[in-house]
Amino acid sequence: MSNKSILLPPASIFSPAEVERFRNETKGTQNVIHLNNAGAGLMPDIVTKAQLDHIHLEAEIGGYEASACMTGAIQEFYHQAALLFNCKASNIAFTASATDSYTRALSSIPFKEGDIILTDNDDFVSNQIQFLSLQKRLGIKIVHINNSPVGGVDLNDLEEKLKRLQPRLLAITHIPTNSGLVQPVKEIARIYNSYLQSHHGRTWYILDACQSAGQMKLDVQELKCDFLSVTGRKFLRGPRGTGILFISDKVLHAGLEPMFIDMRGAEWTEKGLYKQQTDARRFEDWEFAYSTVLGTNTAIAYCRDIGEERIWGQVKLLSGILRDELKAIDNVRVLDKGPELASLVTFTVKNSDPVLIVNELLKRKINVVPSYRAFGVIDFDEKGVKWAVRASPHYYNTLDELQVFIASLKDIVR
């Protein structure tokens, strides 16, 4: 794909020169129209270089020796992540994925038989499966918050169930993988914080920000979550195999730790004793792919340099245009519902097939992905569909790319 013509919407947050720079700094934009940023964003070239440079260093002098040489740059990751989420470096742990982050947080909650997990209907599929596993193993109970008529959690129902049930865990997915819905997390934070005034230490709160990090500003001081789980590969445009976990001081001071803590997270002090680390390292493993740590650090710095607020404005603009164009196509039904929508545009097509659509678009060098009922059972059943196609633009996408996508889809489903 040529980067010469930069066609942007009239209300574009970025100038043509800025978008041209983003695309010139991203080799992949020359090859594909990438509308699968909710799966994995195209990495900026400097992110790729940061990883390759370290892999070459490992090959030249040895893996342990290479990480020792890069100690300063590795520690910079924690600083950059802390700036991204408005916390301290001591609150940040590096993991292998958002699910890895989430599992470590979930395993630290001191569940007992009969405890309740209070969660939303649009929670990420892996989270829901983990809850069901805990139900099977430990006898905990899962309670879902009702949805409001406009989509997203019903805040009145959340408040009532928090006070009445006093769950061990409140679990919210900020943006689900199968929809453009943005949960009202600031209002949820207000309700949770108010509840804690009379129920301190009873309930913990995990916020899954896998799809929102890199799209919008995330401030853990505003969000009031005890844990925030994130991936590097999506809208942050970092490497695959990377995750970030924010752990609050409240969690650390309470002594919570992952179920399978290892020698990174604790010191073996006596035959029958160990001493846990005082900071977020408690939630890390000894072994890292340090090339991905360095790549993630570079990706975060790149994102912060552009500005999360500007990125959020652009992705909302592009995804809004995409939804409007899709709604105008016969037999296409846009599925996204909520008071605020993000850059996950989901749609289904009457009398068509998701694999056919995705593969035909792929032949045209356009990247999207299918989504199935098993990815979001409650949501898909409520909408009465078995599948969807997901297109997720980012700030480096252009209006002409969206037009090529729409024209191609019309040709495929006519």
C-alpha positions as CSV (number, residue, x, y, z in Angstrom):
1,M,0.0,0.0,0.0
2,S,1.3,3.4,-1.0
3,N,1.8,6.0,1.7
4,K,1.8,8.9,-0.8
5,S,-1.9,9.8,-0.6
6,I,-3.1,10.6,2.9
7,L,-6.9,11.1,2.9
8,L,-8.3,11.9,6.3
9,P,-11.8,12.9,7.6
10,P,-12.4,16.7,7.8
11,A,-12.5,16.5,11.6
12,S,-9.2,14.5,11.9
13,I,-7.3,15.0,15.1
14,F,-4.1,14.5,13.2
15,S,-2.8,16.4,10.2
16,P,-1.9,14.5,7.0
17,A,1.7,15.2,7.7
18,E,1.4,13.5,11.2
19,V,-0.4,10.4,9.8
20,E,2.2,10.2,7.0
21,R,4.9,10.2,9.6
22,F,3.2,7.4,11.6
23,R,2.8,5.4,8.4
24,N,6.4,6.0,7.3
25,E,7.5,4.8,10.8
26,T,5.4,1.6,10.4
27,K,6.6,-0.7,7.7
28,G,3.4,-2.8,7.8
29,T,1.3,0.0,6.4
30,Q,3.1,-0.4,3.1
31,N,1.8,-4.0,2.8
32,V,-1.7,-4.2,4.2
33,I,-4.8,-2.3,5.3
34,H,-4.6,-3.3,8.9
35,L,-8.0,-3.2,10.6
36,N,-7.2,-5.8,13.2
37,N,-5.6,-3.6,15.9
38,A,-7.9,-5.1,18.5
39,G,-6.0,-8.4,17.7
40,A,-2.5,-7.0,17.3
41,G,-1.5,-3.6,16.2
42,L,1.2,-3.0,13.6
43,M,4.4,-2.3,15.5
44,P,6.3,0.9,14.8
45,D,9.7,0.2,13.3
46,I,11.5,1.4,16.4
47,V,9.7,-1.2,18.5
48,T,10.8,-4.0,16.1
49,K,14.4,-2.6,16.2
50,A,14.5,-2.5,20.0
51,Q,13.6,-6.2,20.1
52,L,16.0,-7.3,17.3
53,D,18.9,-5.3,18.7
54,H,18.6,-7.2,22.0
55,I,18.2,-10.6,20.3
56,H,21.4,-9.9,18.4
57,L,23.1,-8.9,21.6
58,E,22.0,-12.1,23.3
59,A,23.4,-14.1,20.4
60,E,26.7,-12.2,20.6
61,I,27.4,-12.2,24.3
62,G,24.8,-14.5,26.0
63,G,21.3,-14.0,27.3
64,Y,22.0,-13.3,31.0
65,E,24.9,-11.1,30.1
66,A,22.8,-9.1,27.6
67,S,20.1,-8.4,30.1
68,A,22.8,-7.3,32.6
69,C,24.1,-4.8,30.0
70,M,20.6,-3.4,29.4
71,T,19.6,-3.1,33.1
72,G,18.9,0.6,32.8
73,A,16.8,0.3,29.7
74,I,14.9,-2.6,31.2
75,Q,14.1,-0.6,34.4
76,E,12.9,2.2,32.1
77,F,10.0,0.0,31.2
78,Y,8.6,0.2,34.7
79,H,9.0,4.0,34.7
80,Q,7.2,4.3,31.3
81,A,4.4,2.0,32.4
82,A,4.0,4.0,35.6
83,L,3.7,7.2,33.6
84,L,1.1,5.6,31.3
85,F,-1.2,4.6,34.2
86,N,-0.3,7.4,36.7
87,C,1.2,5.2,39.4
88,K,4.7,4.3,40.8
89,A,7.1,2.0,39.1
90,S,6.9,-0.2,42.2
91,N,3.2,-0.9,41.2
92,I,4.1,-2.4,37.8
93,A,4.7,-6.0,36.9
94,F,5.7,-7.4,33.5
95,T,3.9,-10.5,32.3
96,A,3.5,-12.7,29.2
97,S,0.0,-11.4,28.3
98,A,-3.1,-9.7,29.5
99,T,-4.6,-13.1,30.4
100,D,-1.4,-13.9,32.3
101,S,-1.7,-10.6,34.2
102,Y,-5.3,-11.3,35.0
103,T,-4.7,-14.9,36.1
104,R,-2.0,-13.7,38.5
105,A,-4.3,-11.1,40.0
106,L,-7.2,-13.5,40.2
107,S,-5.1,-16.2,41.9
108,S,-4.1,-13.8,44.6
109,I,-7.7,-13.2,45.8
110,P,-8.3,-15.2,49.0
111,F,-11.5,-17.0,47.9
112,K,-13.5,-19.2,50.2
113,E,-16.5,-21.4,49.5
114,G,-19.6,-19.3,49.0
115,D,-17.7,-16.2,48.0
116,I,-19.2,-14.2,45.2
117,I,-17.6,-12.8,42.0
118,L,-19.7,-9.9,40.8
119,T,-19.0,-9.3,37.1
120,D,-20.5,-7.8,33.9
121,N,-22.2,-9.6,31.1
122,D,-19.5,-8.5,28.6
123,D,-16.5,-9.8,30.5
124,F,-13.7,-11.3,28.4
125,V,-14.3,-15.0,27.6
126,S,-11.1,-16.2,29.3
127,N,-12.0,-14.4,32.5
128,Q,-15.5,-16.0,32.5
129,I,-14.0,-19.4,32.0
130,Q,-11.6,-18.8,34.9
131,F,-14.5,-17.8,37.1
132,L,-16.3,-21.0,36.2
133,S,-13.2,-23.0,37.0
134,L,-13.1,-21.4,40.4
135,Q,-16.8,-22.2,40.9
136,K,-16.0,-25.8,40.1
137,R,-12.9,-26.0,42.3
138,L,-13.7,-23.8,45.2
139,G,-17.5,-23.4,45.3
140,I,-17.6,-19.7,44.7
141,K,-20.6,-18.1,43.1
142,I,-20.8,-15.9,40.0
143,V,-23.3,-13.1,39.8
144,H,-23.8,-10.9,36.8
145,I,-24.6,-7.2,36.8
146,N,-27.7,-6.3,34.7
147,N,-27.1,-4.4,31.6
148,S,-28.7,-0.9,31.1
149,P,-31.1,-0.4,28.2
150,V,-28.4,1.6,26.3
151,G,-25.7,-1.1,26.9
152,G,-23.1,-1.5,29.5
153,V,-23.6,-2.2,33.2
154,D,-26.6,-0.8,35.0
155,L,-25.0,1.4,37.6
156,N,-28.0,1.2,39.9
157,D,-27.9,-2.6,39.8
158,L,-24.2,-2.6,40.4
159,E,-24.5,-0.4,43.5
160,E,-27.4,-2.5,44.9
161,K,-25.6,-5.8,44.4
162,L,-22.3,-4.5,45.8
163,K,-24.0,-3.5,49.0
164,R,-26.3,-6.5,49.3
165,L,-23.9,-9.3,48.2
166,Q,-20.6,-7.8,49.4
167,P,-18.7,-9.9,46.8
168,R,-15.1,-11.0,47.3
169,L,-14.3,-9.7,43.8
170,L,-15.7,-7.1,41.5
171,A,-14.5,-7.9,37.9
172,I,-15.1,-5.5,35.0
173,T,-13.9,-5.7,31.4
174,H,-13.4,-2.1,30.2
175,I,-13.9,-2.9,26.5
176,P,-14.9,-6.5,25.6
177,T,-13.2,-8.3,22.8
178,N,-16.5,-8.9,20.9
179,S,-18.0,-5.4,20.9
180,G,-17.2,-1.7,20.8
181,L,-18.8,-1.1,24.1
182,V,-17.0,1.1,26.6
183,Q,-18.0,0.4,30.2
184,P,-18.6,3.5,32.3
185,V,-15.5,2.8,34.5
186,K,-15.3,6.3,36.1
187,E,-18.8,5.9,37.4
188,I,-18.0,2.3,38.5
189,A,-15.0,3.7,40.3
190,R,-17.2,6.2,42.2
191,I,-19.6,3.5,43.3
192,Y,-16.8,1.1,44.3
193,N,-15.0,3.8,46.2
194,S,-18.1,4.8,48.1
195,Y,-18.9,1.2,48.9
196,L,-15.4,0.7,50.4
197,Q,-16.0,3.4,53.0
198,S,-18.1,0.9,54.9
199,H,-16.8,-2.4,53.6
200,H,-13.0,-1.9,53.7
201,G,-11.0,-5.0,52.9
202,R,-14.1,-7.1,51.9
203,T,-14.0,-6.7,48.1
204,W,-11.2,-6.5,45.5
205,Y,-11.6,-5.0,42.1
206,I,-9.9,-6.2,38.9
207,L,-10.3,-4.1,35.8
208,D,-9.4,-5.8,32.5
209,A,-8.0,-3.0,30.2
210,C,-6.7,-5.3,27.5
211,Q,-8.5,-3.5,24.7
212,S,-8.5,0.0,26.2
213,A,-4.8,0.6,26.8
214,G,-3.3,2.5,23.9
215,Q,-6.8,3.7,22.8
216,M,-7.4,6.1,25.7
217,K,-5.9,7.5,28.8
218,L,-6.0,5.2,31.8
219,D,-5.5,6.7,35.2
220,V,-5.5,4.2,38.0
221,Q,-6.0,7.0,40.6
222,E,-9.4,7.8,38.9
223,L,-10.3,4.2,38.1
224,K,-9.9,3.1,41.8
225,C,-9.1,-0.5,40.7
226,D,-6.9,-2.8,42.8
227,F,-5.6,-4.5,39.7
228,L,-5.4,-3.4,36.1
229,S,-4.5,-6.0,33.5
230,V,-3.1,-4.9,30.1
231,T,-1.5,-6.4,26.9
232,G,1.2,-4.8,24.9
233,R,0.3,-6.1,21.5
234,K,-3.0,-4.4,20.7
235,F,-3.5,-0.6,20.7
236,L,-0.2,0.0,22.4
237,R,1.4,-1.5,19.3
238,G,4.0,-3.5,21.3
239,P,5.2,-7.1,20.8
240,R,3.1,-10.2,21.2
241,G,3.8,-12.2,24.3
242,T,3.7,-9.1,26.6
243,G,1.5,-8.0,29.4
244,I,1.4,-5.4,32.1
245,L,-0.2,-5.7,35.6
246,F,-0.8,-2.7,37.9
247,I,-1.0,-3.8,41.5
248,S,-2.2,-1.2,44.0
249,D,-0.4,-0.3,47.2
250,K,-3.5,-1.6,49.1
251,V,-3.0,-5.1,47.5
252,L,0.7,-5.1,48.3
253,H,0.2,-3.9,51.9
254,A,-2.4,-6.6,52.4
255,G,0.1,-9.2,51.4
256,L,-1.8,-10.7,48.5
257,E,0.4,-12.8,46.2
258,P,-0.1,-15.0,43.1
259,M,-0.8,-18.6,43.8
260,F,2.3,-19.8,42.1
261,I,4.8,-17.2,43.3
262,D,8.4,-18.0,42.2
263,M,12.0,-17.0,43.0
264,R,11.4,-13.6,41.4
265,G,8.5,-12.8,43.6
266,A,9.9,-14.2,46.9
267,E,13.1,-15.1,48.7
268,W,13.5,-18.6,50.1
269,T,14.8,-17.8,53.6
270,E,14.5,-21.0,55.6
271,K,13.7,-24.6,54.9
272,G,10.0,-24.0,55.5
273,L,9.8,-20.3,54.9
274,Y,9.9,-17.7,52.2
275,K,9.7,-13.9,52.2
276,Q,7.6,-12.2,49.5
277,Q,8.9,-9.1,47.7
278,T,7.4,-5.8,49.0
279,D,6.7,-4.4,45.5
280,A,5.0,-5.6,42.3
281,R,7.9,-7.9,41.5
282,R,5.9,-10.3,43.7
283,F,3.7,-10.9,40.7
284,E,6.5,-11.5,38.2
285,D,8.4,-14.7,37.2
286,W,12.1,-15.0,37.1
287,E,12.4,-15.7,33.4
288,F,11.6,-13.0,30.9
289,A,12.0,-12.5,27.2
290,Y,13.9,-9.3,27.8
291,S,13.7,-8.3,24.1
292,T,9.9,-8.0,24.5
293,V,10.3,-5.9,27.7
294,L,12.5,-3.5,25.7
295,G,10.0,-3.5,22.8
296,T,7.1,-2.8,25.2
297,N,9.1,0.1,26.8
298,T,9.6,1.6,23.3
299,A,6.0,1.1,22.4
300,I,4.7,2.9,25.5
301,A,7.1,5.8,25.0
302,Y,5.9,6.1,21.4
303,C,2.3,6.1,22.5
304,R,2.9,8.7,25.2
305,D,4.8,10.9,22.8
306,I,1.7,11.0,20.4
307,G,-0.7,11.4,23.3
308,E,-3.5,9.1,24.5
309,E,-6.2,11.8,24.3
310,R,-5.4,12.6,20.7
311,I,-5.3,8.9,19.8
312,W,-8.7,8.4,21.5
313,G,-10.2,11.2,19.5
314,Q,-8.9,9.8,16.2
315,V,-10.0,6.2,16.8
316,K,-13.5,7.3,17.8
317,L,-13.7,9.4,14.7
318,L,-12.6,6.6,12.4
319,S,-14.6,3.9,14.0
320,G,-17.7,6.1,13.9
321,I,-17.3,6.7,10.2
322,L,-16.9,2.9,9.7
323,R,-20.1,2.1,11.6
324,D,-22.0,4.7,9.6
325,E,-20.7,3.3,6.3
326,L,-21.5,-0.3,7.3
327,K,-25.1,0.6,8.3
328,A,-25.7,1.8,4.8
329,I,-24.9,-1.7,3.3
330,D,-27.9,-4.0,2.6
331,N,-28.0,-7.1,4.9
332,V,-25.2,-5.7,7.1
333,R,-26.1,-5.3,10.8
334,V,-23.8,-3.3,13.1
335,L,-23.8,-5.0,16.5
336,D,-22.1,-2.4,18.8
337,K,-24.2,-1.0,21.6
338,G,-23.4,1.3,24.4
339,P,-23.3,4.9,25.7
340,E,-19.8,5.2,24.3
341,L,-18.1,3.1,21.6
342,A,-14.5,2.3,21.0
343,S,-12.5,1.2,18.0
344,L,-13.9,-2.3,17.9
345,V,-16.5,-2.3,15.1
346,T,-18.5,-5.5,15.0
347,F,-21.1,-6.5,12.3
348,T,-22.8,-9.5,10.9
349,V,-24.1,-10.1,7.4
350,K,-27.4,-11.9,6.6
351,N,-27.0,-15.1,4.6
352,S,-23.2,-14.9,4.6
353,D,-20.3,-16.6,6.3
354,P,-17.5,-15.0,8.5
355,V,-14.7,-17.2,7.1
356,L,-15.6,-16.3,3.6
357,I,-15.7,-12.6,4.3
358,V,-12.4,-12.6,6.2
359,N,-10.6,-14.7,3.6
360,E,-11.9,-12.6,0.7
361,L,-10.8,-9.4,2.4
362,L,-7.4,-11.0,3.2
363,K,-7.0,-11.7,-0.6
364,R,-7.3,-7.9,-1.0
365,K,-4.7,-7.4,1.8
366,I,-7.3,-6.1,4.3
367,N,-7.0,-7.5,7.8
368,V,-10.1,-8.2,10.0
369,V,-11.1,-11.1,12.2
370,P,-14.2,-13.2,12.9
371,S,-15.7,-13.4,16.3
372,Y,-18.0,-16.2,17.5
373,R,-20.7,-16.9,20.0
374,A,-18.2,-18.8,22.2
375,F,-16.2,-15.5,22.6
376,G,-19.1,-13.7,24.3
377,V,-22.0,-16.1,25.0
378,I,-24.2,-13.7,26.9
379,D,-23.7,-10.8,24.5
380,F,-24.2,-12.8,21.3
381,D,-27.3,-14.6,22.7
382,E,-28.8,-11.2,23.7
383,K,-28.1,-9.9,20.1
384,G,-29.4,-13.1,18.6
385,V,-26.3,-13.8,16.4
386,K,-23.8,-16.6,16.2
387,W,-20.9,-14.7,14.7
388,A,-19.6,-11.3,13.8
389,V,-16.7,-9.7,11.9
390,R,-14.5,-7.3,13.8
391,A,-12.7,-4.3,12.2
392,S,-10.7,-2.1,14.5
393,P,-9.0,1.0,13.0
394,H,-6.2,2.8,14.7
395,Y,-4.8,6.3,14.4
396,Y,-2.4,5.4,11.5
397,N,-5.4,4.2,9.3
398,T,-6.7,6.6,6.7
399,L,-10.1,7.5,5.3
400,D,-9.2,6.0,1.9
401,E,-8.3,2.7,3.6
402,L,-11.8,2.6,5.2
403,Q,-13.3,3.4,1.7
404,V,-11.4,0.5,0.2
405,F,-12.6,-1.8,3.0
406,I,-16.2,-0.8,2.5
407,A,-16.1,-1.1,-1.3
408,S,-14.4,-4.6,-0.9
409,L,-17.1,-5.7,1.5
410,K,-19.9,-4.6,-0.8
411,D,-18.3,-6.6,-3.6
412,I,-18.0,-9.7,-1.4
413,V,-21.5,-9.7,0.1
414,R,-23.6,-8.4,-2.9
